[in-house]
Amino acid sequence: MNLRNLPGSGCASSRRAILRGHRGIAQGPLILSPAYRANWGDEDFTLGDIAKVSTGQLPGRASLAWASFPCQDLSLAGAYAGLGKHGADVVTRSGTFWHFWALIKGLKREGRAPRTIVLESVYGALTSRGGADFAAIGNALADGGYCFGAMVIDAALFVPQSRPRVFFVATLMDRPVPAYLTTEVPTEWHPAALTRAQAQLHGRAREQWVWWNLPQSPARTTQFGDLVEDSPADVAWHSGAQTARLLSMRGQPAEGEGSRTDWTEGGGNDLPPNAPR
């Protein structure tokens, strides 16, 4: 089985194929490339502009293509510029999705379309431009011959940090989906924001939508304090000057405000505690 990772950003550096035949193509901050290579080597790994990747660099037929793309333009950090339009001369940062999709369409013309596609994005993908970006992704998947659905999975289920992310999962329509993998109604993996976005789909995208069914999430037993080492021996600590510089980037909280969290830090769109779900 093959896994092909075609991210529009450097997030691929943290993903490792457990399966043989992994091929990674990453576009993003150069700092992530050494981290990936140090952990997994550089065999079948390419760092570059995804807009310049051709189908000739993608041998065989992948069972799974996994992609993420820059999230800034799906959040306040990018003024909600969105995905932009397919084929536009100038694309938004989040619009690198269309370069990925151009590769998928090229593989389809060659009879090598991935059997399954997973797209990861931030929570803002559900609401950006009033749901238009969610619909654009859905329309692309449906027009490509995929049935698809989306889920929201929060990292807090596994580690003591809340990072809700949207996962689109699509599979070619000529491949039967086992009944136990789907459900007729939304579940805990489909919050209200997702069901509202799904309700705005029309035509083929609405017809080919699937409510994916995951097992109920087990209760996490670890807390942040369980993971923190008081005096780690193998950590290179920042100098006082480096620490001061990082703190200066965040500014100082107002008197009485306490610590402050920037919910769009790094271009993401994590939810504050009082955000609608």
N, C-alpha and C positions, 0 to 999 in steps of 0.2 A: 504494500500500500504506500502511496506517495503523499507527502504533505508539502505543499508549496506555500510559502509565506511571501505575500506581496504587499507589504505595508506602504502607505503613503507617508509614514513618519517612522522615526527610529524605535517605535515601541516594540518592534520585532526582537529587539535585543534580549528581551526577557522571556521570549517564547522558545521553547525547545521542542522539536519533534521527538516524540517517543517512538515514532514509527520510522522504518527505513525509507530511504529515498527522499529525505528532507532536502529542500532547496530554499535558501533564503535570499531575498532581494530586498534590501532596506534603503530607504531614503530618509535622511533626518540628520540630527546633530552628530558631528563626527566623533564626539566623546563616547557615543554608544557603540561604535564599531569595535574599538579595542575590547570593550567589556564582553561583547558577543564572541569575538575571536578567542579571548582568554578562556571562556567557558566551553566553547563548542568547536573551536578551530575555524579555519577559513575555507575548508573544502565546500564547494558549491555555495559560497557566500559572495554576494556582490553588493557593494555600496555605491549608490549613484542616483541619478535622476530617473524616477520611474517613467517619466514621459519619453525617455530615450531607450527604454527596454523594448525589445522585440520578441515576438513569439518564438523566434529562433533560439533565444536564450533559455527557453523553457521546454526541455526535452520530454518526450513521452506524454502521457495523460495523467494528470493528478487526480487522485481520489478526493483530495481536500485542498482547497485554496483558502487561506486565512489572510485577512487584510484588516488593517486599521489605517486611518488617515487623520491628518491634523484636525484637531478639534476646536481650534481657536474661533473659527468663523461660525460655529454652532453655539457660541456663548457670548457673554458680555465682553469678553476679552477681544473678540473680533467684531464687535458691533453687530453681531448676528448677520454677517454678510452672507452666510449660507454656503451651499455647494456651488452656486453659480449655475451656468448652463453648459450642457454637454456640447463640446465643439467650440466653445468660446475661445477667442484669441488670448484673452487674459483670464486666468482662473484664480479663484480664491485659494487660500491655503487648504481649506477643507475640500475644495474642488479637485484636489488630486485624486479623489475617488474616481473621477471620470477617466483618468489615465489608466487606473487599474481596470476599470470596466472595458476600456478599449481593448486591453489585452484579452480579457475574457471573451469578448466578441470575436477577436481574431482567432482565438483557439477554437471557438465554436465553428467558424468558417472552415477550419482545418479538420473538423471532426474530433477535436481534442478538448472539448469543454470540460472543466472539472465537474465531477459528479456531485460534489457538495461544496458550498461556499459558506464561510462564516465571516461576517463583518462585525467589527467591534467599534463602538463609538461612545461618546459621553451622553449623559441624560438629555442634554440639549437637543440631540438629534430628534427627540420626540416632539419638540415644541418650536424649533427654529423656523422662522418665517411662517408662523401660524400652522406648522405641520407640513409645509410645502416640501421641505427637504426630506422628511420621512417618506412622503408620497413619491418623490423623485427616485429614491432608492428602491422603493417597492415596485414602481413602474419598470425600472431597469431590470430588476430580477425577474419580474413576470414576463416582460417582453423577451427576455433571454431564455425562456422555456423552463423556468424554475418555479416550483411551489415554495413558499417561504413563510416565515413567521418571525417574530421578535420576542425577546425576553429581557427583563432587567434583572441582573444578578449583582448583588452587593458584596464586595470583598469582605465586609464585616461578618459574613457567614463563616468565613474561614480564618481570618486574621483580625486582630483588634484595630481595624481602621475601616471607616466607611468610605467606599468608593463605588457608588452604583454605576454600572455600565450597561449599555444597550448592546445586545448581541442579535444580529440578524442571522438566521440559519436558513439556508436555501438548498434544495436538492432537485435534481433534474426530474421533470414530471414523468419521464418514462421509467423511473425507478420506484417501485411500490414502497410506501412508507408503512412500517408495522403499526398496527392500530394502537398499541400501548404507548407509542411515542406522541400521540396527539390526544387532544381533549376537545369536547364540544363547546366548552365555556372557559373564560379566563380563570386563571388560578393565581396563587401568590406571586408567580413570576411575571404577572401582567398587571402592573399598577394602573391606576386610573388614567394617568397621562398617556400610557401606551394604548389603552382601549379607546381613548378619545382620538389619538392619532390614527388608529386602525379604522375607526368609524368614518374617517374622511377619505379612505381609499375608494377608488371607483374602477369600474370595468374589469379588465383582466387581473389587475392587482388585487381587487377585492375577491374575485373568484378563486384565485390561487393562494389565498392566505390560509395559513395553518396555525392553530393554537398549539404550540409545542408543549408537551407534558413532561416535566421533570419530576423526579421523586421529591418528596417533601424534604426541605433542608434540615439536617440535624442541628441540634443546639450546639453552639461553639462553647468550649469549656476553658479556653485560654483567655487571659486578660493581658493588657499591655505590659503590666508589671512582671508577668511571667517570662517575658521575652527580653527584657532589658537587663544588660550586664552592668553591674556597678563599676567594675574595673576591668574592662576587656584588655587583654594583653596584645592583641594583634590588630589594633586600630591605630591609624595615623591621624591624630587629632589635628584640627585646624589650629593655627597660631592665633594669638589674641587679635592680631591685626585682621586676619581673615575672618574671624568671627564677627568683629566689629563691622567689617564691610558688609557682610551678609545681613546683619541686623539693621544696618542703615538703609538697606533696600526696602525694608518693610515699613519703615516709619515707626513712630512711637504712638501707642494707643492714648486716647484722650484720658484725662484724669478720671478715675473711677470706672473706666471702660474695661480694664483688665486686658488679658491677652486677646488678640484679634485674629480672626481667621479670614483670609482672602479666598472666597469661594471660587474665584476664577484663576487662582494661581497656576501658572504654567499653561494657561489656555484651556483648562478643563472646565467642567460645569458640574462639579459635585454639589449636592444639595445641602443647604443649611438645614438645621433641625426643623425649622418652621415652614420649609418649602412644601408645596403640594406634591403628592406622589400619585 
